[in-house]
Amino acid sequence: MIRNESGLWTFESWNGRHAVPHAFAPADAWGGFDAHRHEDRARLRDAIDPSSRLVESHQTHSPHVADVTATTTSAELAEERLRGVDALVTRTRGVLLHAIAADCPLVFFADRDAGVVGLAHSGWRGTVRGVIAATVSRLVEVLGASRERLRAGIAPAAGGCCYEVGPEVVAQFEALPIRVGETLRPSARAGHARLDLERVIVALLEREGIAAERVEAARACTICGGARFHSHRRAQGRAGRMSGVIACASS
């Protein structure tokens, strides 16, 4: 990823013919960013597309995906009957998909030729529950994206260097339909492991037909990354939140 003068990060490989409006706002963007603050979300919207309408996911670590149209509102996505929405997809211009995180990976999707984008919040629970496959399926089967054209990007998140998980989490990842290999490494505590969730997501994307060369991963750990990032684990639950945003290209 590359960083602009405001401190926003974008995927370097999403330039030229693959370009779509998107950004990841870390903790130190504009000298201090927190997605909990309405004014910071507004500033982010204005930096990407002031004329767009920001639509937020209602994150509960679910595999649920919502299609965002010209009339979809954040309030609708927060309705209790939906049981949470952790991924948004759209082919509608003028809406800016928004998700927040403070250790969980945010996964960006785009098929520029089809005019389709998506954004998924893929923490460990959402990952094992299938949010990646569900998002790709909705992009392809409902919105008309191509698995051969889809590109994905993974924003900074808790890394395998620091992200220790217990035996009940280890067991769920070992049951995934991928080779876990280097994604789980032994830690000092018996039965525990250090989880490289980013590598897991790359493997799951490959299983969905998105080849590794079309996936750009930040490879930046939010836990040990210091003041650049908000980290729920490092702050023991008292962290702010970072943002991911993406919109369809205007032409």
Secondary structure, 3 states (H helix, E strand, C coil): CEECCCCCEECCCCCHHHCCCEEEECCCHHHCCCCCCHHHHHHHHHHHCCCCEEEECECCCCCCEEECCCCCCHHHHCCHHHCCECEEEECCCCEEEEEEECCCCEEEEEECCCCEEEEEECCHHHHHHCHHHHHHHHHHHCCCCCCCCCEEEECCECCCCCCEECHHHHHHHHCCCCCCHHHEEECCCCCCEEECHHHHHHHHHHHCCCCHHHEEECCCECCCCHHHCCCCCCCCCCCCCEEEEECCCCC
